[in-house]
């Protein structure tokens, strides 16, 4: 008779004490990231929504909740005209952006175009130049008294365009936003399988037929996705409507808030809150629609396991027409306005009626560097961009790790919170944080309001989706085998991140630093409500100088911001390239 002996315990039992400690440590960190993101995202939203239903300002006691603010908004404040103007502006901007970018992406990526790489690189400039600076450049060259406009009027006897109109505003904004549409469409074309085009060629289809019947249908998902993004950005933008629309009393959502909030002697905070809530609902709905459409984009997939390399199509003589059209967009849309703005910064008077070389001067730059307040605005912009880039990139990295590389039960909520600020217009972030800081506990609002830290919070919140989106693809390319191996070895989630994944994510973190630095340096709209005389930045200083009619100093400050951005991006590119080659 055989007796069964009990199983022997393993010679080296697993260290059971590590797992509870690890879980406790990682849980604390994950909940801290969730709480921080929730506070940052809800801080500007909750006060705005609450104020929209109060019959008096938030700081006054005894407020009664009701819908009176919304009634007054649509009956007394002329908000109906604002809604119509905004819809026309956003719709026309989107149409023009698509007309510019979609053909350009197809021609550059899918055809034999001389200088295609140069044109593809030229499409990246608006990511590094703010719409505010582009607006100044367009007024300098194409405004009623602009350098080009005066010459055209002298030759033709009239000016065939009107910059101070909704079509003029839409065209300027479309030039700034077209590269976004181009990026989405060009990326989709580079990743798609060219076997369908090869099959069409075998059947005898010509280049134009292939473009119309094969390539353009594949662009439907990026076109729809980028269109909603352009509409959302057009609804929230302040710079172009403020520069072009306000002089002729064309109000859109953003300028309505600016005029009734900052410029009003006695602001109606109830109407301001109601308008902010409506704009917030519109932008959130657009972002939600964007996410839903992107989720259902799988039926347009054309990239499979065995993809063929695309063979560029030959357009014949049309390639020269395409090349001329792209060159016209790049030169007239970007180089001429920016070049004119830089040239204006070195002249006393900039007009074709007199040779600009006779009025060359350095007084505009001397004025900038003579007055301490202007120098301080440059220093403040650099401090906000540098400190904010480090903080936003670090928070983005932690948010990506929690959302995409953990078993945290609220991981999806972390991702939603990190991406939520893309649905929050900058001016609403400024208004909401202004109210939130007024009611912050322990006197924190008094210490932060009007300082650079208020700007860092507001600007950083706006840049958070960019940082998250920059790092997220890199973590998805790293196999989970590394995580599993580290866990088997006894490492918890925090140690796995600090010892293994952090080193692999350094290039992505560096890329996020560059992207967020440029984004923060360009940003200015939240500072309209969060800033003070001691925390002015380049953007708000340029607006003040523009209102004073000091266009020379505006051009000098804009040129300095362009130079700072170009220098930083160039040096960062060289450093990253050297590290990659090593």
Beta strands, then each sheet from edge to edge (+ up, - down):
end
